[in-house]
């Protein structure tokens, strides 16, 4: 079976890492990061490839400024949503 990959997952993960490097969230645990990824990926088109040639073409297409801006915008929106309503309880210090 061929190795099917979604390039959008890779660039969203990179955008999330960049976002987390410059911003703080109420919680940046693995669960919250996965929730951010899922929300952002559900709002972005998938870009699958199965060959090296397909990977290169997909990478070139995703390097455009509008594409990069849209990806970061979706990551920021998802991060704000997860921060506002995390899917787990946070420990509170009293």
PyMOL Python script that loads the backbone (N, CA, C, O; Angstrom):
from pymol import cmd

cmd.read_pdbstr("""\
ATOM      1  N   UNK A   1       0.839  -1.180   0.000  1.00  0.00           N
ATOM      2  CA  UNK A   1       0.000   0.000   0.000  1.00  0.00           C
ATOM      3  C   UNK A   1       0.885   1.246   0.000  1.00  0.00           C
ATOM      4  O   UNK A   1       1.919   1.284   0.667  1.00  0.00           O
ATOM      5  N   UNK A   2       0.477   2.240  -0.739  1.00  0.00           N
ATOM      6  CA  UNK A   2       1.226   3.486  -0.822  1.00  0.00           C
ATOM      7  C   UNK A   2       1.110   4.285   0.466  1.00  0.00           C
ATOM      8  O   UNK A   2       0.136   4.155   1.206  1.00  0.00           O
ATOM      9  N   UNK A   3       2.115   5.112   0.723  1.00  0.00           N
ATOM     10  CA  UNK A   3       2.140   5.953   1.913  1.00  0.00           C
ATOM     11  C   UNK A   3       1.391   7.250   1.612  1.00  0.00           C
ATOM     12  O   UNK A   3       1.936   8.146   0.967  1.00  0.00           O
ATOM     13  N   UNK A   4       0.163   7.353   2.069  1.00  0.00           N
ATOM     14  CA  UNK A   4      -0.697   8.503   1.840  1.00  0.00           C
ATOM     15  C   UNK A   4      -0.496   9.511   2.966  1.00  0.00           C
ATOM     16  O   UNK A   4      -0.632   9.164   4.139  1.00  0.00           O
ATOM     17  N   UNK A   5      -0.171  10.769   2.615  1.00  0.00           N
ATOM     18  CA  UNK A   5       0.073  11.794   3.632  1.00  0.00           C
ATOM     19  C   UNK A   5      -0.748  13.033   3.328  1.00  0.00           C
ATOM     20  O   UNK A   5      -1.003  13.358   2.168  1.00  0.00           O
ATOM     21  N   UNK A   6      -1.159  13.721   4.392  1.00  0.00           N
ATOM     22  CA  UNK A   6      -1.905  14.963   4.275  1.00  0.00           C
ATOM     23  C   UNK A   6      -0.958  16.116   4.615  1.00  0.00           C
ATOM     24  O   UNK A   6      -0.583  16.297   5.773  1.00  0.00           O
ATOM     25  N   UNK A   7      -0.580  16.882   3.611  1.00  0.00           N
ATOM     26  CA  UNK A   7       0.355  17.996   3.808  1.00  0.00           C
ATOM     27  C   UNK A   7      -0.217  19.053   4.763  1.00  0.00           C
ATOM     28  O   UNK A   7       0.537  19.716   5.475  1.00  0.00           O
ATOM     29  N   UNK A   8      -1.524  19.209   4.779  1.00  0.00           N
ATOM     30  CA  UNK A   8      -2.147  20.206   5.651  1.00  0.00           C
ATOM     31  C   UNK A   8      -1.838  19.913   7.114  1.00  0.00           C
ATOM     32  O   UNK A   8      -1.638  20.844   7.895  1.00  0.00           O
ATOM     33  N   UNK A   9      -1.794  18.647   7.499  1.00  0.00           N
ATOM     34  CA  UNK A   9      -1.453  18.299   8.884  1.00  0.00           C
ATOM     35  C   UNK A   9      -0.055  18.790   9.242  1.00  0.00           C
ATOM     36  O   UNK A   9       0.174  19.286  10.345  1.00  0.00           O
ATOM     37  N   UNK A  10       0.862  18.651   8.317  1.00  0.00           N
ATOM     38  CA  UNK A  10       2.247  19.070   8.566  1.00  0.00           C
ATOM     39  C   UNK A  10       2.334  20.576   8.757  1.00  0.00           C
ATOM     40  O   UNK A  10       2.959  21.049   9.706  1.00  0.00           O
ATOM     41  N   UNK A  11       1.703  21.338   7.849  1.00  0.00           N
ATOM     42  CA  UNK A  11       1.820  22.798   7.937  1.00  0.00           C
ATOM     43  C   UNK A  11       1.027  23.359   9.111  1.00  0.00           C
ATOM     44  O   UNK A  11       1.417  24.380   9.677  1.00  0.00           O
ATOM     45  N   UNK A  12      -0.077  22.715   9.491  1.00  0.00           N
ATOM     46  CA  UNK A  12      -0.822  23.163  10.674  1.00  0.00           C
ATOM     47  C   UNK A  12       0.004  22.896  11.930  1.00  0.00           C
ATOM     48  O   UNK A  12       0.026  23.729  12.835  1.00  0.00           O
ATOM     49  N   UNK A  13       0.679  21.760  12.003  1.00  0.00           N
ATOM     50  CA  UNK A  13       1.539  21.472  13.158  1.00  0.00           C
ATOM     51  C   UNK A  13       2.660  22.500  13.252  1.00  0.00           C
ATOM     52  O   UNK A  13       2.976  22.972  14.345  1.00  0.00           O
ATOM     53  N   UNK A  14       3.267  22.853  12.116  1.00  0.00           N
ATOM     54  CA  UNK A  14       4.318  23.869  12.093  1.00  0.00           C
ATOM     55  C   UNK A  14       3.774  25.222  12.547  1.00  0.00           C
ATOM     56  O   UNK A  14       4.425  25.924  13.322  1.00  0.00           O
ATOM     57  N   UNK A  15       2.596  25.588  12.073  1.00  0.00           N
ATOM     58  CA  UNK A  15       1.982  26.860  12.454  1.00  0.00           C
ATOM     59  C   UNK A  15       1.652  26.874  13.948  1.00  0.00           C
ATOM     60  O   UNK A  15       1.835  27.892  14.616  1.00  0.00           O
ATOM     61  N   UNK A  16       1.170  25.751  14.468  1.00  0.00           N
ATOM     62  CA  UNK A  16       0.865  25.668  15.897  1.00  0.00           C
ATOM     63  C   UNK A  16       2.136  25.807  16.719  1.00  0.00           C
ATOM     64  O   UNK A  16       2.140  26.512  17.729  1.00  0.00           O
ATOM     65  N   UNK A  17       3.206  25.154  16.311  1.00  0.00           N
ATOM     66  CA  UNK A  17       4.483  25.281  17.030  1.00  0.00           C
ATOM     67  C   UNK A  17       4.963  26.723  17.026  1.00  0.00           C
ATOM     68  O   UNK A  17       5.447  27.220  18.042  1.00  0.00           O
ATOM     69  N   UNK A  18       4.833  27.391  15.901  1.00  0.00           N
ATOM     70  CA  UNK A  18       5.218  28.798  15.792  1.00  0.00           C
ATOM     71  C   UNK A  18       4.354  29.659  16.705  1.00  0.00           C
ATOM     72  O   UNK A  18       4.859  30.536  17.407  1.00  0.00           O
ATOM     73  N   UNK A  19       3.062  29.406  16.692  1.00  0.00           N
ATOM     74  CA  UNK A  19       2.130  30.149  17.540  1.00  0.00           C
ATOM     75  C   UNK A  19       2.474  29.965  19.016  1.00  0.00           C
ATOM     76  O   UNK A  19       2.526  30.935  19.772  1.00  0.00           O
ATOM     77  N   UNK A  20       2.710  28.717  19.423  1.00  0.00           N
ATOM     78  CA  UNK A  20       3.028  28.437  20.833  1.00  0.00           C
ATOM     79  C   UNK A  20       4.371  29.031  21.234  1.00  0.00           C
ATOM     80  O   UNK A  20       4.582  29.340  22.406  1.00  0.00           O
ATOM     81  N   UNK A  21       5.282  29.195  20.277  1.00  0.00           N
ATOM     82  CA  UNK A  21       6.573  29.805  20.565  1.00  0.00           C
ATOM     83  C   UNK A  21       6.469  31.290  20.845  1.00  0.00           C
ATOM     84  O   UNK A  21       7.340  31.868  21.494  1.00  0.00           O
ATOM     85  N   UNK A  22       5.389  31.917  20.351  1.00  0.00           N
ATOM     86  CA  UNK A  22       5.226  33.364  20.506  1.00  0.00           C
ATOM     87  C   UNK A  22       4.075  33.759  21.420  1.00  0.00           C
ATOM     88  O   UNK A  22       3.920  34.941  21.727  1.00  0.00           O
ATOM     89  N   UNK A  23       3.273  32.812  21.857  1.00  0.00           N
ATOM     90  CA  UNK A  23       2.083  33.101  22.655  1.00  0.00           C
ATOM     91  C   UNK A  23       1.952  32.080  23.777  1.00  0.00           C
ATOM     92  O   UNK A  23       2.505  30.983  23.703  1.00  0.00           O
ATOM     93  N   UNK A  24       1.222  32.449  24.799  1.00  0.00           N
ATOM     94  CA  UNK A  24       0.936  31.510  25.871  1.00  0.00           C
ATOM     95  C   UNK A  24      -0.554  31.220  25.888  1.00  0.00           C
ATOM     96  O   UNK A  24      -1.380  32.097  25.633  1.00  0.00           O
ATOM     97  N   UNK A  25      -0.873  29.995  26.189  1.00  0.00           N
ATOM     98  CA  UNK A  25      -2.260  29.564  26.305  1.00  0.00           C
ATOM     99  C   UNK A  25      -2.551  29.274  27.762  1.00  0.00           C
ATOM    100  O   UNK A  25      -1.633  29.085  28.560  1.00  0.00           O
ATOM    101  N   UNK A  26      -3.833  29.238  28.113  1.00  0.00           N
ATOM    102  CA  UNK A  26      -4.202  28.858  29.464  1.00  0.00           C
ATOM    103  C   UNK A  26      -3.677  27.468  29.785  1.00  0.00           C
ATOM    104  O   UNK A  26      -3.306  27.176  30.921  1.00  0.00           O
ATOM    105  N   UNK A  27      -3.651  26.618  28.768  1.00  0.00           N
ATOM    106  CA  UNK A  27      -3.123  25.267  28.887  1.00  0.00           C
ATOM    107  C   UNK A  27      -2.563  24.869  27.533  1.00  0.00           C
ATOM    108  O   UNK A  27      -3.227  25.034  26.510  1.00  0.00           O
ATOM    109  N   UNK A  28      -1.368  24.356  27.524  1.00  0.00           N
ATOM    110  CA  UNK A  28      -0.785  23.893  26.261  1.00  0.00           C
ATOM    111  C   UNK A  28      -0.419  22.411  26.346  1.00  0.00           C
ATOM    112  O   UNK A  28       0.561  21.955  25.758  1.00  0.00           O
ATOM    113  N   UNK A  29      -1.247  21.674  27.102  1.00  0.00           N
ATOM    114  CA  UNK A  29      -1.020  20.234  27.229  1.00  0.00           C
ATOM    115  C   UNK A  29      -1.247  19.557  25.883  1.00  0.00           C
ATOM    116  O   UNK A  29      -1.732  20.174  24.934  1.00  0.00           O
ATOM    117  N   UNK A  30      -0.894  18.295  25.818  1.00  0.00           N
ATOM    118  CA  UNK A  30      -1.027  17.515  24.586  1.00  0.00           C
ATOM    119  C   UNK A  30      -2.483  17.474  24.106  1.00  0.00           C
ATOM    120  O   UNK A  30      -2.740  17.556  22.905  1.00  0.00           O
ATOM    121  N   UNK A  31      -3.426  17.350  25.031  1.00  0.00           N
ATOM    122  CA  UNK A  31      -4.856  17.299  24.676  1.00  0.00           C
ATOM    123  C   UNK A  31      -5.301  18.617  24.049  1.00  0.00           C
ATOM    124  O   UNK A  31      -5.979  18.611  23.022  1.00  0.00           O
ATOM    125  N   UNK A  32      -4.929  19.752  24.653  1.00  0.00           N
ATOM    126  CA  UNK A  32      -5.321  21.052  24.119  1.00  0.00           C
ATOM    127  C   UNK A  32      -4.681  21.287  22.754  1.00  0.00           C
ATOM    128  O   UNK A  32      -5.327  21.832  21.859  1.00  0.00           O
ATOM    129  N   UNK A  33      -3.430  20.885  22.581  1.00  0.00           N
ATOM    130  CA  UNK A  33      -2.779  21.026  21.285  1.00  0.00           C
ATOM    131  C   UNK A  33      -3.478  20.166  20.228  1.00  0.00           C
ATOM    132  O   UNK A  33      -3.647  20.601  19.089  1.00  0.00           O
ATOM    133  N   UNK A  34      -3.881  18.961  20.597  1.00  0.00           N
ATOM    134  CA  UNK A  34      -4.602  18.084  19.663  1.00  0.00           C
ATOM    135  C   UNK A  34      -5.955  18.698  19.301  1.00  0.00           C
ATOM    136  O   UNK A  34      -6.380  18.626  18.148  1.00  0.00           O
ATOM    137  N   UNK A  35      -6.633  19.303  20.282  1.00  0.00           N
ATOM    138  CA  UNK A  35      -7.912  19.954  20.008  1.00  0.00           C
ATOM    139  C   UNK A  35      -7.735  21.125  19.042  1.00  0.00           C
ATOM    140  O   UNK A  35      -8.553  21.315  18.142  1.00  0.00           O
ATOM    141  N   UNK A  36      -6.676  21.907  19.224  1.00  0.00           N
ATOM    142  CA  UNK A  36      -6.383  23.022  18.322  1.00  0.00           C
ATOM    143  C   UNK A  36      -6.132  22.499  16.910  1.00  0.00           C
ATOM    144  O   UNK A  36      -6.668  23.030  15.938  1.00  0.00           O
ATOM    145  N   UNK A  37      -5.320  21.464  16.810  1.00  0.00           N
ATOM    146  CA  UNK A  37      -5.032  20.863  15.505  1.00  0.00           C
ATOM    147  C   UNK A  37      -6.320  20.394  14.831  1.00  0.00           C
ATOM    148  O   UNK A  37      -6.541  20.671  13.652  1.00  0.00           O
ATOM    149  N   UNK A  38      -7.167  19.687  15.572  1.00  0.00           N
ATOM    150  CA  UNK A  38      -8.403  19.140  14.999  1.00  0.00           C
ATOM    151  C   UNK A  38      -9.320  20.257  14.515  1.00  0.00           C
ATOM    152  O   UNK A  38      -9.865  20.173  13.414  1.00  0.00           O
ATOM    153  N   UNK A  39      -9.496  21.294  15.315  1.00  0.00           N
ATOM    154  CA  UNK A  39     -10.362  22.399  14.914  1.00  0.00           C
ATOM    155  C   UNK A  39      -9.822  23.086  13.667  1.00  0.00           C
ATOM    156  O   UNK A  39     -10.579  23.352  12.733  1.00  0.00           O
ATOM    157  N   UNK A  40      -8.537  23.374  13.640  1.00  0.00           N
ATOM    158  CA  UNK A  40      -7.939  24.054  12.487  1.00  0.00           C
ATOM    159  C   UNK A  40      -8.019  23.171  11.244  1.00  0.00           C
ATOM    160  O   UNK A  40      -8.377  23.651  10.168  1.00  0.00           O
ATOM    161  N   UNK A  41      -7.692  21.898  11.377  1.00  0.00           N
ATOM    162  CA  UNK A  41      -7.722  20.988  10.225  1.00  0.00           C
ATOM    163  C   UNK A  41      -9.128  20.815   9.659  1.00  0.00           C
ATOM    164  O   UNK A  41      -9.291  20.649   8.450  1.00  0.00           O
ATOM    165  N   UNK A  42     -10.141  20.853  10.518  1.00  0.00           N
ATOM    166  CA  UNK A  42     -11.513  20.718  10.039  1.00  0.00           C
ATOM    167  C   UNK A  42     -11.964  21.930   9.232  1.00  0.00           C
ATOM    168  O   UNK A  42     -12.930  21.839   8.475  1.00  0.00           O
ATOM    169  N   UNK A  43     -11.289  23.047   9.379  1.00  0.00           N
ATOM    170  CA  UNK A  43     -11.647  24.266   8.646  1.00  0.00           C
ATOM    171  C   UNK A  43     -10.783  24.488   7.403  1.00  0.00           C
ATOM    172  O   UNK A  43     -11.026  25.423   6.640  1.00  0.00           O
ATOM    173  N   UNK A  44      -9.790  23.645   7.200  1.00  0.00           N
ATOM    174  CA  UNK A  44      -8.870  23.801   6.072  1.00  0.00           C
ATOM    175  C   UNK A  44      -9.006  22.630   5.110  1.00  0.00           C
ATOM    176  O   UNK A  44      -9.349  21.523   5.525  1.00  0.00           O
ATOM    177  N   UNK A  45      -8.739  22.864   3.829  1.00  0.00           N
ATOM    178  CA  UNK A  45      -8.813  21.748   2.879  1.00  0.00           C
ATOM    179  C   UNK A  45      -7.637  20.792   3.061  1.00  0.00           C
ATOM    180  O   UNK A  45      -6.512  21.215   3.327  1.00  0.00           O
ATOM    181  N   UNK A  46      -7.911  19.517   2.916  1.00  0.00           N
ATOM    182  CA  UNK A  46      -6.851  18.506   2.972  1.00  0.00           C
ATOM    183  C   UNK A  46      -6.065  18.538   1.662  1.00  0.00           C
ATOM    184  O   UNK A  46      -6.623  18.799   0.596  1.00  0.00           O
ATOM    185  N   UNK A  47      -4.764  18.270   1.759  1.00  0.00           N
ATOM    186  CA  UNK A  47      -3.912  18.197   0.570  1.00  0.00           C
ATOM    187  C   UNK A  47      -3.079  16.924   0.674  1.00  0.00           C
ATOM    188  O   UNK A  47      -2.005  16.910   1.276  1.00  0.00           O
ATOM    189  N   UNK A  48      -3.593  15.871   0.081  1.00  0.00           N
ATOM    190  CA  UNK A  48      -2.947  14.568   0.158  1.00  0.00           C
ATOM    191  C   UNK A  48      -1.956  14.374  -0.982  1.00  0.00           C
ATOM    192  O   UNK A  48      -2.124  14.906  -2.079  1.00  0.00           O
ATOM    193  N   UNK A  49      -0.923  13.597  -0.690  1.00  0.00           N
ATOM    194  CA  UNK A  49       0.035  13.197  -1.720  1.00  0.00           C
ATOM    195  C   UNK A  49       0.535  11.806  -1.406  1.00  0.00           C
ATOM    196  O   UNK A  49       0.485  11.352  -0.262  1.00  0.00           O
ATOM    197  N   UNK A  50       1.029  11.122  -2.456  1.00  0.00           N
ATOM    198  CA  UNK A  50       1.523   9.757  -2.280  1.00  0.00           C
ATOM    199  C   UNK A  50       2.923   9.561  -2.842  1.00  0.00           C
ATOM    200  O   UNK A  50       3.508   8.490  -2.684  1.00  0.00           O
ATOM    201  N   UNK A  51       3.469  10.585  -3.498  1.00  0.00           N
ATOM    202  CA  UNK A  51       4.796  10.437  -4.096  1.00  0.00           C
ATOM    203  C   UNK A  51       5.669  11.633  -3.744  1.00  0.00           C
ATOM    204  O   UNK A  51       5.177  12.651  -3.257  1.00  0.00           O
ATOM    205  N   UNK A  52       6.952  11.505  -3.992  1.00  0.00           N
ATOM    206  CA  UNK A  52       7.881  12.611  -3.762  1.00  0.00           C
ATOM    207  C   UNK A  52       7.526  13.799  -4.647  1.00  0.00           C
ATOM    208  O   UNK A  52       7.582  14.950  -4.214  1.00  0.00           O
ATOM    209  N   UNK A  53       7.164  13.507  -5.881  1.00  0.00           N
ATOM    210  CA  UNK A  53       6.765  14.583  -6.800  1.00  0.00           C
ATOM    211  C   UNK A  53       5.523  15.305  -6.276  1.00  0.00           C
ATOM    212  O   UNK A  53       5.457  16.535  -6.296  1.00  0.00           O
ATOM    213  N   UNK A  54       4.549  14.540  -5.813  1.00  0.00           N
ATOM    214  CA  UNK A  54       3.335  15.126  -5.240  1.00  0.00           C
ATOM    215  C   UNK A  54       3.630  15.953  -4.007  1.00  0.00           C
ATOM    216  O   UNK A  54       3.019  16.999  -3.788  1.00  0.00           O
ATOM    217  N   UNK A  55       4.575  15.479  -3.198  1.00  0.00           N
ATOM    218  CA  UNK A  55       4.960  16.209  -1.996  1.00  0.00           C
ATOM    219  C   UNK A  55       5.573  17.557  -2.363  1.00  0.00           C
ATOM    220  O   UNK A  55       5.237  18.578  -1.763  1.00  0.00           O
ATOM    221  N   UNK A  56       6.462  17.562  -3.339  1.00  0.00           N
ATOM    222  CA  UNK A  56       7.119  18.802  -3.768  1.00  0.00           C
ATOM    223  C   UNK A  56       6.098  19.782  -4.335  1.00  0.00           C
ATOM    224  O   UNK A  56       6.123  20.965  -3.995  1.00  0.00           O
ATOM    225  N   UNK A  57       5.210  19.309  -5.184  1.00  0.00           N
ATOM    226  CA  UNK A  57       4.185  20.183  -5.765  1.00  0.00           C
ATOM    227  C   UNK A  57       3.258  20.743  -4.688  1.00  0.00           C
ATOM    228  O   UNK A  57       2.894  21.918  -4.730  1.00  0.00           O
ATOM    229  N   UNK A  58       2.883  19.916  -3.740  1.00  0.00           N
ATOM    230  CA  UNK A  58       2.008  20.351  -2.663  1.00  0.00           C
ATOM    231  C   UNK A  58       2.713  21.382  -1.785  1.00  0.00           C
ATOM    232  O   UNK A  58       2.094  22.361  -1.369  1.00  0.00           O
ATOM    233  N   UNK A  59       3.998  21.175  -1.500  1.00  0.00           N
ATOM    234  CA  UNK A  59       4.757  22.143  -0.716  1.00  0.00           C
ATOM    235  C   UNK A  59       4.838  23.480  -1.431  1.00  0.00           C
ATOM    236  O   UNK A  59       4.668  24.528  -0.808  1.00  0.00           O
ATOM    237  N   UNK A  60       5.095  23.458  -2.722  1.00  0.00           N
ATOM    238  CA  UNK A  60       5.179  24.698  -3.496  1.00  0.00           C
ATOM    239  C   UNK A  60       3.851  25.452  -3.463  1.00  0.00           C
ATOM    240  O   UNK A  60       3.830  26.671  -3.294  1.00  0.00           O
ATOM    241  N   UNK A  61       2.762  24.737  -3.622  1.00  0.00           N
ATOM    242  CA  UNK A  61       1.443  25.370  -3.597  1.00  0.00           C
ATOM    243  C   UNK A  61       1.135  25.993  -2.242  1.00  0.00           C
ATOM    244  O   UNK A  61       0.469  27.026  -2.175  1.00  0.00           O
ATOM    245  N   UNK A  62       1.607  25.382  -1.172  1.00  0.00           N
ATOM    246  CA  UNK A  62       1.274  25.875   0.171  1.00  0.00           C
ATOM    247  C   UNK A  62       2.169  27.024   0.626  1.00  0.00           C
ATOM    248  O   UNK A  62       1.963  27.567   1.712  1.00  0.00           O
ATOM    249  N   UNK A  63       3.147  27.401  -0.174  1.00  0.00           N
ATOM    250  CA  UNK A  63       4.065  28.475   0.198  1.00  0.00           C
ATOM    251  C   UNK A  63       3.515  29.866  -0.123  1.00  0.00           C
ATOM    252  O   UNK A  63       4.156  30.862   0.213  1.00  0.00           O
ATOM    253  N   UNK A  64       2.353  29.962  -0.759  1.00  0.00           N
ATOM    254  CA  UNK A  64       1.803  31.268  -1.103  1.00  0.00           C
ATOM    255  C   UNK A  64       1.371  32.007   0.155  1.00  0.00           C
ATOM    256  O   UNK A  64       0.940  31.388   1.128  1.00  0.00           O
ATOM    257  N   UNK A  65       1.486  33.315   0.136  1.00  0.00           N
ATOM    258  CA  UNK A  65       1.138  34.129   1.301  1.00  0.00           C
ATOM    259  C   UNK A  65      -0.311  33.966   1.748  1.00  0.00           C
ATOM    260  O   UNK A  65      -0.559  33.828   2.946  1.00  0.00           O
ATOM    261  N   UNK A  66      -1.291  33.977   0.815  1.00  0.00           N
ATOM    262  CA  UNK A  66      -2.673  33.790   1.276  1.00  0.00           C
ATOM    263  C   UNK A  66      -2.881  32.451   1.969  1.00  0.00           C
ATOM    264  O   UNK A  66      -3.621  32.370   2.950  1.00  0.00           O
ATOM    265  N   UNK A  67      -2.238  31.404   1.471  1.00  0.00           N
ATOM    266  CA  UNK A  67      -2.371  30.081   2.076  1.00  0.00           C
ATOM    267  C   UNK A  67      -1.769  30.074   3.481  1.00  0.00           C
ATOM    268  O   UNK A  67      -2.380  29.567   4.421  1.00  0.00           O
ATOM    269  N   UNK A  68      -0.581  30.635   3.617  1.00  0.00           N
ATOM    270  CA  UNK A  68       0.092  30.697   4.916  1.00  0.00           C
ATOM    271  C   UNK A  68      -0.740  31.515   5.913  1.00  0.00           C
ATOM    272  O   UNK A  68      -0.881  31.128   7.073  1.00  0.00           O
ATOM    273  N   UNK A  69      -1.282  32.637   5.457  1.00  0.00           N
ATOM    274  CA  UNK A  69      -2.082  33.499   6.324  1.00  0.00           C
ATOM    275  C   UNK A  69      -3.360  32.779   6.769  1.00  0.00           C
ATOM    276  O   UNK A  69      -3.764  32.891   7.926  1.00  0.00           O
ATOM    277  N   UNK A  70      -3.987  32.051   5.864  1.00  0.00           N
ATOM    278  CA  UNK A  70      -5.210  31.329   6.209  1.00  0.00           C
ATOM    279  C   UNK A  70      -4.930  30.244   7.241  1.00  0.00           C
ATOM    280  O   UNK A  70      -5.705  30.050   8.178  1.00  0.00           O
ATOM    281  N   UNK A  71      -3.825  29.544   7.063  1.00  0.00           N
ATOM    282  CA  UNK A  71      -3.466  28.487   8.011  1.00  0.00           C
ATOM    283  C   UNK A  71      -3.235  29.069   9.395  1.00  0.00           C
ATOM    284  O   UNK A  71      -3.757  28.546  10.380  1.00  0.00           O
ATOM    285  N   UNK A  72      -2.451  30.156   9.487  1.00  0.00           N
ATOM    286  CA  UNK A  72      -2.189  30.761  10.795  1.00  0.00           C
ATOM    287  C   UNK A  72      -3.469  31.323  11.400  1.00  0.00           C
ATOM    288  O   UNK A  72      -3.680  31.221  12.609  1.00  0.00           O
ATOM    289  N   UNK A  73      -4.319  31.913  10.576  1.00  0.00           N
ATOM    290  CA  UNK A  73      -5.586  32.450  11.088  1.00  0.00           C
ATOM    291  C   UNK A  73      -6.441  31.345  11.707  1.00  0.00           C
ATOM    292  O   UNK A  73      -7.056  31.546  12.754  1.00  0.00           O
ATOM    293  N   UNK A  74      -6.479  30.189  11.068  1.00  0.00           N
ATOM    294  CA  UNK A  74      -7.267  29.071  11.608  1.00  0.00           C
ATOM    295  C   UNK A  74      -6.648  28.520  12.892  1.00  0.00           C
ATOM    296  O   UNK A  74      -7.370  28.131  13.811  1.00  0.00           O
ATOM    297  N   UNK A  75      -5.324  28.486  12.958  1.00  0.00           N
ATOM    298  CA  UNK A  75      -4.653  28.034  14.188  1.00  0.00           C
ATOM    299  C   UNK A  75      -4.953  29.005  15.333  1.00  0.00           C
ATOM    300  O   UNK A  75      -5.253  28.577  16.447  1.00  0.00           O
ATOM    301  N   UNK A  76      -4.875  30.299  15.061  1.00  0.00           N
ATOM    302  CA  UNK A  76      -5.155  31.308  16.092  1.00  0.00           C
ATOM    303  C   UNK A  76      -6.609  31.193  16.550  1.00  0.00           C
ATOM    304  O   UNK A  76      -6.887  31.212  17.749  1.00  0.00           O
ATOM    305  N   UNK A  77      -7.528  31.076  15.603  1.00  0.00           N
ATOM    306  CA  UNK A  77      -8.946  30.942  15.959  1.00  0.00           C
ATOM    307  C   UNK A  77      -9.177  29.706  16.815  1.00  0.00           C
ATOM    308  O   UNK A  77      -9.885  29.768  17.821  1.00  0.00           O
ATOM    309  N   UNK A  78      -8.586  28.589  16.423  1.00  0.00           N
ATOM    310  CA  UNK A  78      -8.745  27.341  17.177  1.00  0.00           C
ATOM    311  C   UNK A  78      -8.117  27.456  18.564  1.00  0.00           C
ATOM    312  O   UNK A  78      -8.687  26.973  19.543  1.00  0.00           O
ATOM    313  N   UNK A  79      -6.954  28.089  18.656  1.00  0.00           N
ATOM    314  CA  UNK A  79      -6.288  28.260  19.953  1.00  0.00           C
ATOM    315  C   UNK A  79      -7.136  29.118  20.881  1.00  0.00           C
ATOM    316  O   UNK A  79      -7.237  28.824  22.072  1.00  0.00           O
ATOM    317  N   UNK A  80      -7.742  30.166  20.357  1.00  0.00           N
ATOM    318  CA  UNK A  80      -8.603  31.022  21.171  1.00  0.00           C
ATOM    319  C   UNK A  80      -9.824  30.255  21.647  1.00  0.00           C
ATOM    320  O   UNK A  80     -10.250  30.406  22.792  1.00  0.00           O
ATOM    321  N   UNK A  81     -10.387  29.433  20.769  1.00  0.00           N
ATOM    322  CA  UNK A  81     -11.565  28.646  21.132  1.00  0.00           C
ATOM    323  C   UNK A  81     -11.222  27.616  22.207  1.00  0.00           C
ATOM    324  O   UNK A  81     -11.967  27.459  23.174  1.00  0.00           O
ATOM    325  N   UNK A  82     -10.113  26.925  22.045  1.00  0.00           N
ATOM    326  CA  UNK A  82      -9.715  25.912  23.029  1.00  0.00           C
ATOM    327  C   UNK A  82      -9.355  26.573  24.363  1.00  0.00           C
ATOM    328  O   UNK A  82      -9.670  26.037  25.425  1.00  0.00           O
ATOM    329  N   UNK A  83      -8.702  27.724  24.312  1.00  0.00           N
ATOM    330  CA  UNK A  83      -8.363  28.434  25.554  1.00  0.00           C
ATOM    331  C   UNK A  83      -9.623  28.870  26.302  1.00  0.00           C
ATOM    332  O   UNK A  83      -9.677  28.813  27.531  1.00  0.00           O
ATOM    333  N   UNK A  84     -10.628  29.302  25.552  1.00  0.00           N
ATOM    334  CA  UNK A  84     -11.870  29.767  26.170  1.00  0.00           C
ATOM    335  C   UNK A  84     -12.700  28.621  26.735  1.00  0.00           C
ATOM    336  O   UNK A  84     -13.340  28.771  27.776  1.00  0.00           O
ATOM    337  N   UNK A  85     -12.691  27.483  26.057  1.00  0.00           N
ATOM    338  CA  UNK A  85     -13.492  26.339  26.493  1.00  0.00           C
ATOM    339  C   UNK A  85     -12.708  25.046  26.320  1.00  0.00           C
ATOM    340  O   UNK A  85     -12.993  24.268  25.409  1.00  0.00           O
ATOM    341  N   UNK A  86     -11.723  24.807  27.185  1.00  0.00           N
ATOM    342  CA  UNK A  86     -10.931  23.565  27.068  1.00  0.00           C
ATOM    343  C   UNK A  86     -11.813  22.342  27.296  1.00  0.00           C
ATOM    344  O   UNK A  86     -12.836  22.411  27.977  1.00  0.00           O
ATOM    345  N   UNK A  87     -11.398  21.233  26.716  1.00  0.00           N
ATOM    346  CA  UNK A  87     -12.195  20.003  26.822  1.00  0.00           C
ATOM    347  C   UNK A  87     -11.880  19.201  28.078  1.00  0.00           C
ATOM    348  O   UNK A  87     -12.349  18.073  28.230  1.00  0.00           O
ATOM    349  N   UNK A  88     -11.093  19.773  28.972  1.00  0.00           N
ATOM    350  CA  UNK A  88     -10.786  19.105  30.231  1.00  0.00           C
ATOM    351  C   UNK A  88     -10.732  20.141  31.344  1.00  0.00           C
ATOM    352  O   UNK A  88     -10.651  21.343  31.088  1.00  0.00           O
ATOM    353  N   UNK A  89     -10.777  19.664  32.579  1.00  0.00           N
ATOM    354  CA  UNK A  89     -10.695  20.538  33.734  1.00  0.00           C
ATOM    355  C   UNK A  89      -9.258  20.971  33.984  1.00  0.00           C
ATOM    356  O   UNK A  89      -8.337  20.159  33.897  1.00  0.00           O
ATOM    357  N   UNK A  90      -9.066  22.235  34.292  1.00  0.00           N
ATOM    358  CA  UNK A  90      -7.744  22.719  34.679  1.00  0.00           C
ATOM    359  C   UNK A  90      -7.655  22.728  36.196  1.00  0.00           C
ATOM    360  O   UNK A  90      -8.630  23.024  36.886  1.00  0.00           O
ATOM    361  N   UNK A  91      -6.476  22.401  36.705  1.00  0.00           N
ATOM    362  CA  UNK A  91      -6.266  22.489  38.135  1.00  0.00           C
ATOM    363  C   UNK A  91      -6.247  23.949  38.525  1.00  0.00           C
ATOM    364  O   UNK A  91      -5.550  24.752  37.905  1.00  0.00           O
ATOM    365  N   UNK A  92      -7.005  24.298  39.544  1.00  0.00           N
ATOM    366  CA  UNK A  92      -7.050  25.691  39.981  1.00  0.00           C
ATOM    367  C   UNK A  92      -6.362  25.812  41.316  1.00  0.00           C
ATOM    368  O   UNK A  92      -6.558  24.980  42.202  1.00  0.00           O
ATOM    369  N   UNK A  93      -5.559  26.838  41.463  1.00  0.00           N
ATOM    370  CA  UNK A  93      -4.866  27.110  42.732  1.00  0.00           C
ATOM    371  C   UNK A  93      -5.733  28.082  43.532  1.00  0.00           C
ATOM    372  O   UNK A  93      -6.110  29.144  43.038  1.00  0.00           O
ATOM    373  N   UNK A  94      -6.038  27.711  44.756  1.00  0.00           N
ATOM    374  CA  UNK A  94      -6.881  28.573  45.599  1.00  0.00           C
ATOM    375  C   UNK A  94      -6.037  29.242  46.646  1.00  0.00           C
ATOM    376  O   UNK A  94      -6.554  30.010  47.458  1.00  0.00           O
TER     377      UNK A  94
END
""", "prot")
cmd.dss("prot")
cmd.show_as("cartoon", "prot")
cmd.util.cbc("prot")
cmd.orient("prot")
